[in-house]
């Protein structure tokens, strides 16, 4: 393999910056030195992209043919299609669009424009599906939506539905823009929306007798939903004063929103409000998020029949998620329907996931030694290192262009079979790209390597701190795998740093406890320092929660106060139910993955006695 960076790395970075600023002269200058570089396809892309609007078709197609099935070719094709769509060159667009892999909303809408122009009857139905979103859609979608509104394929109720979605998400600009499809007297009042954003309680007091029109009621419901974000009591009290001005469907909608927000705050009234919403004369359909939380509230309350009812009312695709298959099986078991439950649990138990392991244990099966790990041969690894896309990704990683490198890697492995995936994972591991190694190895279907899926680097450094803190090695590795994928220099958007993703304030507090002199935040990315600080803090939260890994993991991710708050007021909770009803999406997923990781690490490390996942989850005592 040619030198990936050699002396040309700086030239490539300079060329990339010149491209970003649109400096064609400098792009051409640096290109001369990079013609034989492993990243030459990017060099060609930068040169061609600057003149794409005026470049002849033959030149473009020659580039696409020369770099067939590469990320840069797909990227250029997408750029070209955007230009063709804007110019409405539909014949050429229709020829090239099916060859594109990465399709965004902008290009999808140009494709729908082309199909509508060609009188494709299915295009209208597919375009209509794009309508129901809280997001601001690209300009290329506007002409399609205009046609659908004009022809009545998007009704006034459809318009109000999207307005409600946008207001629920706090996207007032999108809601106001969409309302312009309605008659002039129904367009959302910008001043009133601003008043709601400033002070929803004051707005509702000011206009409490003025909710006669649809537009006034929608803004009032938006104000109530904003009020709910800070607490349920004020919003519920205000609702009691004005609810008679609202039709039954709006009352059902508000009660379900009230229940949803209450569920996220683990307010014990949530279930009652969900049931009230369902008992309205005109029931407003629940979103998937509300359906999920209705099921979780029922689960927390031990209402297994209602859990089953909620799951069966979910869209079919949602029901097929492993979480709802597992809880449906558990619901069936409470009714004594063991055969039906096992029919769900048996296939689920073959999945290498949290719910797959929980299903195993419901069937009485422990996590056993996996089938022999597939070991890539030296020839397979050597062949993989010669794959152009892998070479480009490695070069980009060496230049610290991690985002571009990840995209190149993901593109290159997208159609690999199991053997190729494991060879690629091995290449990533040997280059210290532990996140790529793990994320590649977990994609295999039948051939697996659990040592690559559950990498365990830094064991020598780890042993000393583990002995000092008396921590379970498998639990610590399970946590680090989820926190950083073993990348020592990674920094999160929130500012957490290093292997154990320590926030600056936490790191400083721990450093003080350990008596570290001259501590500075930049030390947190040092592997030994990070492990020392992180394991101290992990031991701290474990001690706070009587050595319960579930609560310690929740506390590590979201803070000890929240982990305590999420316990039941009066009843002990099965650990799996506590985990399932954590109101933060990130933390709910986090604790499940960390504890499931711990199972695989304990198995790989040969730890005895072997704890089940259910034992690791334990039982969570009440607040009192």
KOLMARMI-441901 format. One record per residue (C-alpha): residue in three letters; z, x, y. Coordinates in steps of 0.2 Angstrom, whole numbers, plus 5000, padded with zeros to 4 digits. Each point is the difference from the previous one (the first is absolute). Example, Ala and Ser with C-alpha at 12.3 -4.5 7.8 and 13.67 -1.06 7.14 Angstrom:
BEGIN
ala503950624978ser499750065017
***
This chain:
BEGIN
unk500050005000unk499650075017unk501350045012unk500649835007unk500550065017unk499850195002unk499650045018unk499149835003unk501549895001unk500250025018unk498249975003unk500149844990unk501549945010unk499250045016unk498449914995unk501049854995unk500849995017unk498350025009unk499449854990unk501549905004unk499750035019unk498149984998unk499550185005unk498450014991unk499650185006unk501650074993unk499749904983unk498350094999unk500850175004unk501349994986unk498949924988unk499050164999unk501450094992unk500549864987unk498349974991unk500650074984unk501849945001unk500849894987unk500249875015unk498250015004unk499749814997unk501249975014unk499250125011unk498349914997unk500949835003unk500750055017unk498350065006unk499049854994unk501449875006unk499850055018unk498249955000unk500049864987unk499449875012unk498450095004unk499850094983unk498449954990unk500349914983unk499350144990unk501350135006unk501449884997unk499449954982unk499750194996unk501950035005unk500549854989unk499050064985unk500650185002unk501849955000unk499849854988unk501749934994unk501050105013unk501349945012unk499050075015unk498449914994unk501049834999unk500850035017unk498350045008unk499249844991unk501449905008unk499750075017unk498149974998unk500349824994unk501149975016unk498650055011unk498749904990unk501149845001unk500250025018unk498250015002unk499749864987unk498850104990unk500449894985unk498650054988unk500650185000unk501949955001unk499749894984unk499350154991unk501450125004unk501549895000unk500249984981unk500050194998unk501650015011unk501750024992unk501249995015unk499849845008unk501149945015unk500149835009unk498750065013unk498650044987unk500549854989unk499649895015unk498450095004unk499549964981unk500549825002unk498949995016unk498550074990unk500349884986unk500149855012unk498450065008unk499350004983unk500649824996unk501250064987unk501049844996unk501550094993unk500250115016unk500949855010unk501349984986unk500450185000unk500050015019unk501249865001unk501350104989unk500050135013unk500649885013unk501849974993unk500850165007unk501350045013unk499050165004unk498750025015unk498350014991unk498650115006unk498749955012unk498749994985unk501049854993unk500049905017unk498249944998unk500349944982unk501649915005unk499049925015unk498749934987unk501449934988unk500949925014unk498449925008unk499549934983unk501749944996unk500350114985unk501550065009unk501049855006unk501249975014unk501450014987unk499350164993unk500150075018unk501849945002unk500550084983unk499350175006unk500949985017unk501649974990unk499750154989unk499850115016unk501549935009unk501150034984unk499450185001unk500450015018unk498250035004unk499949885016unk498450085006unk499149964984unk500749825000unk499549975018unk498250074997unk499949894984unk500649845010unk498450025011unk499149924986unk500949845004unk499849885014unk500550075017unk501649895001unk500650084983unk499850185005unk501650094998unk500850035017unk500250185003unk501549985012unk501049904988unk499650134986unk500750145012unk501549895003unk500449984981unk499850194998unk501250035014unk501449884995unk499649874986unk501749915003unk499749985018unk498349934997unk500649874988unk501349945012unk498849995014unk498649904991unk501149914987unk499349835005unk498250065001unk499450014982unk498849865000unk498350094998unk499550114985unk499950155011unk501749975007unk500849984982unk499150164994unk500750105014unk501749924997unk499950054981unk499650185006unk501550005011unk501149944985unk499350134989unk500350145013unk501849935002unk500250014981unk499750195000unk501750025008unk501049874990unk499949834992unk501349915009unk499349995017unk498349954994unk500749874988unk501149935014unk498549995012unk498949924986unk501349864998unk499749955018unk498149995000unk499549974982unk499649825002unk498550045012unk499250094985unk499049924986unk500650014982unk498850154995unk500650105015unk501849964995unk499650064982unk499250165008unk501550045011unk501349974986unk499050124988unk500050135014unk501849975003unk500450024982unk498950164999unk500950085014unk501749954993unk499550074983unk499650175008unk501750005008unk500849944984unk500649845008unk500749894986unk499249855009unk498350064996unk499749914984unk500649835007unk498750025014unk498650054988unk500449844990unk500149905016unk498250065005unk499449954983unk500749835001unk499149965016unk498749855000unk498750125005unk500350174992unk499350155009unk499450124986unk501050164998unk499250175003unk500150134986unk501450095009unk501049845002unk499749954981unk500650184995unk501649985010unk500349824994unk499950074983unk501250155004unk501349885008unk500049894985unk500250164989unk501550055010unk500749834999unk499750004981unk498949855001unk498850054986unk499149834999unk499550025018unk499550184998unk498849944987unk499449865011unk499750125014unk499050134989unk498949864993unk499649945018unk499450175005unk498150045000unk499450064983unk499750185006unk501850015007unk500749934984unk499250154991unk501050135009unk501250094989unk501549945010unk499649824997unk499550024982unk501750084997unk501049875009unk499049864992unk500550074983unk501850015005unk499949825005unk499349954984unk501450094991unk501349905009unk499249844993unk500050074983unk498150024999unk500150174992unk498250004992unk499249955017unk501150145009unk499550134987unk498249965002unk500250055018unk501150154997unk499150084986unk498450055010unk501050045015unk501150124990unk498550114998unk499850035019unk500850165006unk500949925015unk501749935005unk499649834993unk499250074985unk501650104996unk501149845003unk498849904989unk500350134986unk501949985002unk499949814999unk499150034983unk501350124995unk499050165001unk500650165008unk498950125010unk499450124986unk499150165000unk498249965006unk498550044989unk499650185001unk499550055017unk498250045002unk499850185005unk498450055009unk499150154993unk499650155010unk498249954999unk500449835007unk501050075014unk498750135004unk498649875000unk501149895012unk500250145012unk498150015002unk499849825004unk499350005018unk501249865006unk501550094993unk499550165009unk499849915016unk501649924999unk500950164996unk499250085015unk500549865011unk501850024994unk500050195003unk499549965018unk501549885001unk498849855003unk501049894988unk499349835005unk498250054997unk500550104984unk500849854993unk498549895003unk498950134992unk501150014985unk500249814998unk498149985002unk499650144987unk501149934986unk499749825003unk498949984984unk500850144989unk500549964982unk501750044994unk499650184994unk499250045017unk501549925010unk501250114990unk498950165003unk500049965019unk501949975000unk500250174992unk498950085013unk501049915013unk501650064992unk499450184999unk499650005019unk501849935004unk499349835005unk501349914991unk499749835008unk498150014995unk500650054982unk501149854998unk498949875008unk498550064990unk501050004983unk500749835002unk498249925000unk499750044982unk499849854988unk500250064983unk500250195000unk501550055010unk501050165005unk501849955005unk500450175005unk498749995013unk500549825005unk501850065002unk499850175006unk501650105002unk499750155011unk501550105008unk501149994985unk500850175003unk500449965018unk500649824994unk501250064986unk501250095012unk500249855012unk500149884986unk501550094992unk500850015017unk499849815004unk500249944981unk498449905002unk498949924986unk498450115000unk498949864995unk500649895014unk499850135013unk498250044994unk499649814999unk500549995018unk499150155006unk498449954991unk500049845010unk500650075016unk498750155002unk499050024984unk500850185001unk499150055016unk501250115009unk499249995017unk499749825001unk500649905015unk500049815000unk499549895015unk501849965003unk500450195001unk500850034983unk499650174993unk499950114985unk500249974981unk501449875002unk499349935016unk501650025011unk500049925017unk500550135014unk501749915004unk500550004981unk499550184998unk501050055015unk501549904994unk499950074982unk499850185007unk501649975010unk500949954985unk499450154990unk500550115015unk498350075002unk499950125015unk498550005012unk499249854992unk498349945007unk498949864994unk498650114996unk501150074986unk499949834991unk498250044992unk500750154992unk500249964982unk501750074996unk500749935017unk499249834997unk500749994982unk501750055005unk500149875015unk499249864990unk501050024984unk501650005011unk499549845008unk499549924984unk501750044992unk500849935016unk499149834997unk500350004982unk501950025003unk500049865013unk499349894986unk501050054985unk498650104993unk498849864998unk498250075001unk499349835006unk501149995015unk499950185004unk498149995000unk500049855011unk501250095012unk499050165000unk498449905005unk500749875012unk501850065004unk501749964992unk500449865011unk498449904994unk500450044982unk501749925002unk499449865010unk498749954986unk501449964987unk500449824997unk501549935009unk501049944985unk499150044984unk499550154990unk498150024999unk499050074986unk499350175007unk498249944997unk500349845010unk500850105014unk498550125000unk498849855000unk500849925015unk500150155011unk499249935016unk499150165006unk498450024990unk500050195001unk501850014994unk499749874986unk498650094993unk500850175003unk501649974989unk499049934986unk498850155000unk501450135002unk501049924985unk498549994989unk499550185004unk501850054995unk499649934983unk498550104997unk500850165007unk501549984989unk498849984985unk499050155005unk501650105003unk500749944983unk501649945008unk501349924989unk500749874999unk498449915004unk500449865013unk499049845000unk499249955017unk501249844999unk501550124999unk499450105015unk499849845010unk501749944995unk500949865007unk500349995019unk501749935005unk500249885014unk500550045018unk501749934998
***
